[in-house]
Amino acid sequence: MHKCSSSSRRQVVLLIETSSAYGRGLLAGIVRFMRMHDEWSVFLEQRDLTAEPPAWLESWQGDGIVSRVTTPRLLEIVRRTQVPTVELTDRYADSGLPLVRTDDLQVGRIAADHLLERGFRNFAFCGYRNEAWSDRRLIGFRGRLREKNFDCTAHHVAWLDSSTRTWDEEQNDLAAWLRTLGRPCGILACNDACGQSILSACIRERIAVPEHIAVLGVDNDDLLCSVCDPALSSVVVNAEGVGFRAAEVLSALMAGQKMEQVETTIPPLGIAVRQSTDVVAIDDPAIVTALQYIRQNASRGITVQDVVRHTGISRSSLERKIRKHLGRTPQEEIRNVQIKRVKELLATTELSAERIAPLCGFEHPEYMYVVFKRHENLTPGEFRIQAKRG
């Protein structure tokens, strides 16, 4: 692959994995820059994060590279090309290449705030060994907790390592660690894949999520978070912003500008709250049992009396305790869970409201319309239109 001398457009290669939501977000940011400036001709190498460098790269004669270097061989070749290069991962911190990445310290801080706001007093972190970005997220998480006079325990597993133990071995190890945690506990997983592993271990151990353990991931990989059981809350990183800034830096380097700042960090956007942290930390076993029962059965049309029978406490005690912890009645909590399910189906499927109503515990679609409008100040149709618009 050689640069075409007759073209005034910059020849840029993107060595970014397309197998992850984060990688695709980086590419989206670069594409946004390209649309605004129309200066580049780009070749995208379809690759996995750990793939070996392409054979043609050593003889390539282009203008710039944006890469996610994850192997020493790729770093060696990128250096040898002597063309402007912007790096998007710091696995090799001494590379000397301009680096644009997520602000991992801030990821940890806003994760701590999210769990603190939900009333947790026990905290834990699960990350990957020997990964600087994971370690920074722990530092940010622990630092914010210590500001509030709390601390967290940490557990580390292997990542991108051929010597990694089997899935069952890792799950057994995670399960053993989970059994040591005080409850209720809020856990930050260093990314969504790690969060998924924790949730799987919770299922094996029959640990109620989020009532006993709440789990928060990072990256907001919507597909991965949605297939988790329960759906995984996640810190929304600005991968598109990282990609856009990387493109700006590379453009400046190709124009001969000197970059004073070697490393640029992009802050996260916030938290995508899903079921795995959608809870208030409660240490009353009866109320934890009641809320878990409501979460699992509200869409089956249960009543408050069903909850009373399941928990074995009086209706007056149930009413008093749930109102104390949540600020609403058991019936309102049932409705709250039902409406969340209605919203999910409206936003993610093409099912009609008539089909959705019985799936969410409403015997009559007309009644669902009334409850939804009162709860959301929108009709189901109006909500679906807004959701489809993003």
N, C-alpha and C positions, 0 to 999 in steps of 0.2 A: 504494500500500500504506500504510494508516494504522493507527495504534494503536487498539485497541478499548477504549474507556474503561470498559466494563462488566467487563472482565477484570482480575483482580489479578495475572495472570501477566505477567512481563516479556516484551516483544516484542524479540527479538534477531535480527539478520541476520548470516549467516556468509558472508563473501566470501572463500572458500577454494577453491582449485582442486581438482577431484576427479580430475584426469588423472594425478596422480603418487602413488606409494606414500606419500611424505612427507605430502602434503596429506590423504590418506585417514587416515593415522595421527593427524594433528592433529584431524580430525573425530571419530575414535574416542575421543580423550581428552575432547573437549567433550561427547560423548554420555554418557560415563561420569559426568561431573560432573552432567549433567542428570538421569540416573537416580537419583543419590544425593540430589538436592535438589528436583527436580520444581517448579522455579520459573519456567521459561522456556517461551515459545512461540517456536519457531525457524523462520526461513525460510532455506533454503540455496539460494544462487544457484549453479546448475550452470555452472561457468566454467573456462576455461583460465587458466594463470598470467598470461598477458599480455593477457587479454581486456579490452576497454574497459568502463568502469563501466556498470551497468544504468541505463536511462533513468529508472526510477522512483525512483532513490536520492535525487535532489535534492529531491523532495517528500515523502520518507518521514518519518513521525513516530513513530519507535519509541523504544526505551529504550537499546539498546546495539548495538555492532558489534564483531565479531572479523574482522580482515581480513588478507589477504596483499597489500598494496598493491604493485603493480609498475608503475603508470603515474602520471605527474604529475597527470593529470586525475582519477583515482580519489582520489588524496590530497587534491586540492583539494575535491572533493565531500564526502569524509569529514570534513574539517575544518569545512566549511560547515554540516553537520548539527548540530554542537555537542552531540552526544550522546556519552556515554562510549564510548571506542573503545580496543581493545587491538590492537596490531600484532604480526604474526608474522614479518615480514621487515624487514631494515634497509637496504633499497636506497636509502631516503631517510633518512639518519641524523639529519637536522635536523628531522624531522617533529614532535618534541616529544611524540609519543604514547607511552604505556606500551608497552614492548617485551618480549616473551617469545620466546626463541630457543634453539637448540642451543648448547652450549658448544663452539665450534669449535676453540679452543685445545686443549682436552682431546681432541677428535677427533684432531688432529694428533699429540698426545703418545702416545696409546695405539696409533696406527698405527705410529709409530716403534718403540715397544716390541715390537710384533708382528713387525716385520721384523728388528729387532735379535736377537730371540730365535731367529730362524731362521738366524742366522749371516751375514747380509748385511753387506758392507763398502762397497758402492757403493749410493747412494740417489738417487732423483729424485722430483720432484713435477710433476704436470700439473694445471693449474687454469684458471679462466676469468678473462679480463681484466676489470678494473674491477668486481669483485664482492668486497665486503668479507668475506663469509663464506668465500669461497675463499682470500682472502689470509690470513685468520686461521688457517685450517687449515695453510697453508704455514708460518706463523710458529710454530705449536705443533709441527709436524713437525720443522722445522729447529732449533728451540730444544732439543727433547729429544735430537736427534742430536748437537748441539754439546756437550751435557752429557756425552756418551759419546765426545767427540773425533772425531766424524764431521761431514760436511756433505752437502748435496744440491744438485744442479742443478735448475733450475725451467724449465718451459715453459708458455706460456699460449696459449689459443685463445679465440675469441669465443663468446659464449653469449647467446641471446635477442636477437639483433641481425639486423635485416633485411639488413645488408650482409655477413653471414657468407658466407664462400666456400663453394663446392660441397663435397659430401662427398669427392669424389676429391681436391680440392685440400687439404683438411684432412688426409686420410689420407696424402697424399704428404709433407706437412709433418711429421706425426707420425713417419712412417717415417724421414725424414731425421734427426730428433732422436733417435730410438731407436738409430740407427746410431752415434751419438756416445757412447753410454753405456758405461762400463766394465761388465764382466760377471763374475759374476752380479750383477744389480742388482735392488733392491726399489723399486718405484714406488708412491707414493700418488697416486691420482686423486682429485680434489676431490669427485666424486660417482660414482654407478654408471654414469650415462650416459657420463661421461668415461672411466671404466674400460673400458666396452664399446668405445669408439672406439680405445683403446690396444690392446686385444686384437685388434681387427680389423686394425690396422696390423701387429701381430706376425704374424698369419697371412699377410698380404701379403709380409712380409719373411722369412717362414719362420724366425721366431725361436721357439725352444722356450720355452713357458710351462708350468710355472714354473721350469724348469731354468736357463734363461739370464736370463729376466726374470720376476719375480713381480709381480703387479698386485693392488693392494688398493683397492677402491672405498669409498664412504660412502653410507649410507642404508639398505642391506640391502633393496633392492627385490627381493623373492624371485623374482618372475617374470623380471625383467630379468637378475638375476644367474644364474639357472638356464639361460637361453637363450644366455648367453655361451659361447664355446668357447676354453679350458675354463671351467667355472663360476667365477664371480667371487666371491672373498672380499670381505667388506665390513664396515666399522664399523657397528655397530648403534646408530643414534641413537634417542633416546627421544621420537619425535614425539608419541606418545600422552601422555607426561608434559608436553610443551610445551603441547599442547592443553588438558589438564586444568588446568594452572597458569594459562593464559590465561583460562579460564572462571572460575577463582577470583578473579583480578584484576578481571575485568569485573563480576562479582557484587558485589565490594566497592565498585567505583566507582559502580555503579548505586544502591547503598545510601547513597551520599554520603560514603564514607570517602575520606580522603586517602592516596595511595600514596607512601610515602617513597622506595621503590626504583623508579627509572624503567625500569631494564633488569634482567631476570631471565634467567639462563642455566641450562639443564638439561643435565647431563652425559650422555654416551653410555653405553650399557649394556654394550658389549664388542665382540668380533669374531665374526662368523659366518665360520668358516673353510671355504672351499671349495677347489677344485683349484688356483686361480690363485696361491695362496701356500702350498699344502700341500707344502712342500719344505724341505730343508736346503740352504743355499747351498754349492755345490761348484764348485771351479775345475778339476777333473780332467775333461777332455773325454770320456774313455772312460766314466767313470761317469755323466756327464750323459747321454751317448748311451744307456747301459744303462737308466737310470731313465726316460728318455723312452720307450724301447721298451716297458718294463714297463707304464708308465702307459697307453700306447695299445693294448697287446695282451694284458694280463693276462686280460681277460674272454673271450679267444679260446682259453684253455686252454694257454698257452705253458708251456714248461719252462725250467729254468735253462740247459740246453744250447742252447735257442733263443737265449737272451740272449747266451751265449758266442759263438755263430756270428755274431750281428748285430754285436757290438762288436769282434770280432777279437782279444780278449785271452784269456789262459788262464783256465780256471775257477778256479784257485787265486788268481790276481790279482783276479779279479772278486769272489770270496768275501771276500778280505782287505780290499779297498778299500771295498766296500759296508758291511761290518761296521764298518770304521773310521769312515765318514761317518754311517751311520744307526744303528749299534748293533744291526743285525739282518742275517740272511743274505739272499742273493738270493731264495731260496724263500720266506722270511718276508715279503719285500717284495711278491712276487707275490700271496701270500695276503692281505696287507694291502690291496692295491688291489682284489682281488676282493671282499673283505668290505665295503669302502666302497661298492662298486657294489650289492651285495646290500642293504645298509642303505638306499641311495637308492631302490631299486625297492620295497622293503617300505614305505617311508614315503610314497612319492609315487604309487604305483599300487595297483590291486587284483589284480595278477597273483598267482597261487598260487605257493607255494614251488617246486612242480614245474616251473612255467614259468620262474621266475626262475633256477633253477640253471644251465641251459645258456646263458642270456644272460650269465652271470658266469664262465664257464669251468669249471663243474663238470659232469662227465659224468653223475654220479648224484646226485639230490636228497638221498639218504640221507647221502652224504658231506658235502654242503653243510651239512646239519643238524649233523653232528658238528663240523665246522670252525667253524661260526658259534657254536655253544654254547661251544666251548673259547675262542674269541676274545672273545666278548661276555658270557659268563656268562648268556646268555638264549637261549631258542629263537627262531627266526625269528618264530613267532606271538606270543611275548611281546614281542619288540621292536616288532612292528607295532602292537600294542595301545598300548604306551607312546608310540610316535611319533604315533599318531592323537590321543592325549590332549594332544599339544603338549609 
